[in-house]
């Protein structure tokens, strides 16, 4: 998937293409996570669709819930979704920045390897 540390750095065009692919995958993770939360808050929390979307978005980004859950099912879902959201958001960020981080480390490694050749 990524080039080996002994291989030369990929051209910027290939890096941008890879970043777009990872962005698309990260957006799928984000949309699925928001979708799960929106449906769950609507079904278990008896909230309107827009309120469900708002709560799912706020929980997913770590801001906290907007509406108080009145039903037991809503409370259980809210707790489980909060646990899921922490992992999902970190995964989203990790996938989004993986190519950038790899390119930085690869360039750093290439630069460090060239210093010993002098």
Secondary structure, DSSP 8 states (H G I E B T S, - for coil): ----TTS----HHHHHHHHHHHHHHHHHHHHHHHHHHHHHHHHHS---HHHHHHHHHHHHTTS--SS---SHHHHHHHHHHHHHHHHHHHHHHHHHHHHHHHHHHHHHHHHHHHHTT-
